[in-house]
């Protein structure tokens, strides 16, 4: 799972990263504009958002995202501790609000909670599509209790598609989420893995549920 950390203090940003990196892949943004540009790609499972940022404030980042129907859960992490600040954050679409300084355990617990509320399968470490079950914890897949062997990034692509069921996911979104922004390969690798994933699922008739949107990306539909 991916988390975007938005904090202009680089030392604090690194501290936050250290607090959660054992459970989440992280990307860091140091100003509001960068945060907005990254967050609107909608490839993150959660965003940790400071309010007092250069370029664009955290409040304005949140407004822009919600106006564009990006509903990635947001945990505001800020020194602004008044009731009015908290109420404003929640009214603009934040999912939780934590005041600095913070305890590592509380940050991690709150982050897990907002992801769990958004994706109920997180608690059980399983997601399901028809008779297909993915066990996120041990990275195993089953259809009608028969294990499917998914190679390399096939598991990650299938997980992403199922969690985004009915939504078109671009090749760029898949690449950024699974291979990472700093990968030395190209987005063509997405087509390769999508093709091999379909071949793996064909035996069970599940390849037909993965649709290619030519020139754009993929989606999984019932």
ROSE-739357 format. One record per atom (N, C-alpha, C): x, y, z. Coordinates in pm, whole numbers, plus 50000, padded with zeros to 5 digits. Atoms other than C-alpha are relative to their C-alpha. Last residue first. Layout:
N
XYZ...
REM end
This chain:
222
500755012449981481624922048633499144996949878501444998249987484234947748545499334986650016500605013149974488004951148575498525002350027500974999949892489584981548412499474985750017500745012349973492594988248197498935002450106499605008949892494615016048034499094988150012500184994049866494345045747800500524990750109499324987249989495325039747437499925006550136498914997650094492765012247398500575014250013500514987650057490695006647711501125005349911499014990250045491614970447777499285012049941500244993250127489044950847977501135009949970499034989250011489844925648248499885006149861500424989049913486714905148318500965011949994501014991850067487304882548019499545011950084499324990250086490564869648168498995009549934499994986849937488524853648444500755010449918500984991350062487554823048245499985014150055501164999249911489394800048486498905009049942500415013649963492094788448244498705000050079500835005350108492244824048109499464986050032501405000749958493454838148441499104993149898500095007849877497144830748377498544997850041499725013950035496914842748018499874990950122501175005350070495254874948135500194985249965501045001949898498044880848385498754994249936499725012849933500634875148112498974997150109500195011050094499034902347900500244986550067501455001550018498714926748189499704988349908500545007049883502374920248275498494998249990499455013549993503584928847926499364992250114500665008150102501274958647893500474985550004501375002249955502534972848223499254991249901499995012049916506164968048115498604996850051500295011750084505514992947837499964987150081501395004149980505355019848109499624988149911500974991150062509155021348105498594994550020500685006150113511965006848322498985009849944499224997950122514375026748538499354993649878499625012350071511925029848827500735003449870498574999750028512005062449024500484987649925499634988450079508285069149022501454999549953499444988549929507425034449141500495010849907498564999850026506945000548980500685011950068499405013249980503534993349132501515000049977500375006649875501855026949189500844987650027499554992049886503635047148922499724993050132498544999649995503255019948659500495007450123499535013349961499605013348734501515000050015500375001949859498805050448724500514986550051499104991849919500745054648399499714998550149498715007049991498955025548237500965007750089499084997850112495685042748318501284991950021498704997049941493125027848555500995001349885498885001150094489535029148429501285004350070499324987350028487135023948718501144997649902500914991250070484594995648751500595013549962500995006650086486634977949017499055010149937500534988950079489404999749161498924995149904500304989149907490324975849445499415012149929501165004049920490044947549194499615011250096501204999950083492324965048946498764996450080500334986150032494974972949207498705000849920500474993749876495004937349344499525014349972501345005349976495274923248990499405006250126500914994350099498204946148914498574995350025500204986049967499964937049240499025006749902500824999149879499514899549188499655014650029501375003750036500824901248832499065001650119500934989049975503874920348957498574996749960499514986349992506044889348985498915010050034498574997250005504244857248888500285015050014499804987150063500744847448995501475003850011498634995449986500204810649068500185012949919499504995150128496504804649115501415005250023499004989350001495494783349413500435003349858498825004750072492254763749383501005011449989499065007149910489764772449658501194993849928500695012249954487084782449404500964990950077501315000050062489584807149259499344986850033500795012350013492564814049482498735002849921501284997950066495394839449503499294986649980500485011750070498374841049739498615002849944499934998050144500254872049845499664987249922499035009950049500784860450206500125000149847498935002649903499224891150369501044990349945498984989650010497224903550071501204996750089499534998549862495234871350036501185009649998498584996749983493504875749702500285001650148499604994249871490194857949648501505002450000498564997749991488554850749312500335007150131499435011149924485054836149335501525001050012500735012350030483424869549237500574988550085500724996750121486104895349311499354987249949500735010150075487424893549667499365006049876500974993450087489964911449881499404989449908500505007450116491784897550183499095009149917498925002750094494014911750455499554991849880499855014450012491164908450705501114996049904499935006249868491344944350825500284984949990498664998249942492184957950481500154992450131499235012450009489064942450324501355001350069500315009149890486914971150451500824987349998499935013150064488624995650217499834989450107500194998150143487795031350310499944986849927501364995050021487285024150679499695001549852500935010949973490405002350684498565004549977499935009050116492445029650519499004988750017500694993250111491245054750778500064991649873501454999149979492075030351059499295006749883500605013050030495545021050933498485000750009499835002250143496535057650930499354986849958500984991650068495085063151277500074998149849501355005349974496995033551417498935008149927500165012350076500275044151251498594994350017500004996750142500005079651380499734987649918501304994150030499055067251727499905003649852501035010449997502015043551747498635005649964499895008750117504475070351638498864990049993499375012749965503295095051900499974990849878500815012150001502575130051778500814988050046499225012350023503855165351823499124987750017498595001449965501905176551631500225006250138499224988049970498105173851613501444996250035499065002949893496235145651438500925012150019499244987949968493125150051225500874996850121499524999949861491165122651049500925011950018500535012049934489155116950730500454999050145498995008349934489615151750584499344988250069499885013750051486865163650351501094991550060499444999850135486635201450372500274986049945501024995050094484285199550668500495000049857501005010450022486755177350855498945004549899499415011350069489595201950811498994989249968499814996150139487425231650904500584988549919501315000450066486285214251222500125003649852500425014050017489875207351321498684999049926499145006150100491015242951261499564985749971500404994950131487995256551447500844994149887501205007150042488745233851743499555004549862501264994649949492245248151767498834991849948500695008749904495345226251723498685005650053501214991949977497205238751419499034991850084499864993349871500525220251460498785008450033499674985849997499565196851176500205005050143499005000449892498955161351059500615013950008499324987349979495785159250850500924998650121499724997749859494985123150762500755013250011499024990049960493435121450416500075001050152500114995649860491605091950261501165008950041498965006649921491825091949879499915004850145500465002849864488525106349758501004991750080498955008949950489665123349439499724997950148500505013349967486415137549305501134989950025499725008450117488025167749141499644985450023500744994350113486385190849396500194991749874501415003949985487655167449670499145005749887500155014450019491205170749545498554995850009499805003350140491075208549502499764985149975501134995050077489605214149848500104995849854501145008549968492205191750013498775004349920499745013050063495075209549841498794991050018500294998350142493505242749944500284987249920501454998650018493405232150310499645000849852500595013349990496995219950290498495000349984500215005249864498045254350174499404986049996501445001749976499355259849821499834994450140500725000550127502805273149728498484999450019499694990150105504535265950062499114997649877499105004350106502705244750322500345011749907499204988050028500975250750654501124996449903500844988950045498295223850653500805012249959499784988149917500325191650669499135011349945499984986450054498775161850491500235010550108499744992849875499295124550538500295014449961499144988250005497655109550229500145005550141500254989749899496185074550200500995011449980501015005349909495875044849963499665009850110499605002249861497705063549689498834994250081499375013249993497315060849312500384996450144500905009549933494805089049269500584985950006499855012250079496865108449013499224988550061501115000850095495365138849188500154988149905501205005949941497685132349483498884998449898499835014449974500905138049290498694993650044499715006650126499945171549136500164984950017501225000450081498295183049460500244992349870500935009549937501315174049672498744998449915499495013450029503695191649433499054989450056500205002350143501525222849453500474986049961501385003050033501255221149831499774996949853500804987850010504965218649903498614996249949499544989749906507405192050024499315013549982500184987250068506055159749876500275011050101499984987649925507225125449991499825012049908499514989550089506325091049851499885013150077500254985849982505915060950077500575008449886499104993250092505495023450057499665014850004500484993250120503645012250367501165004549913501305004950044503994988150659499545005949867500045014649985507644990550764498694994149948499435006850117507805025550615500024984850013500985008250071505325039950867500594991149891501075005349914507345056851141499124989849928499445010749918510465060750926498934993550087499715011450088508455080750672500534988150081501295006250029507115103350946500194987549914500425006649875510675110051061498674992849980499235012449990511755117050703499634992250126500515009050103508965142650670500724986550005501245005949948510005157751002499404990449899499625008749888513545162750872498774993150058499465012650052512245175650539500434990450111498815001949917509975201850696500604986349964498924991750054507595208550406501284999450081499424992849886505315179150488501205007949949499904986050042503035159850251500435008250121499704991649884503555122350294500215014249950499354987550037501845101850021500165008550126500404988249924501065066250129500815012049952499214987950018501165035149913499425011750078500844988050000500005000050000500875012550000
REM end
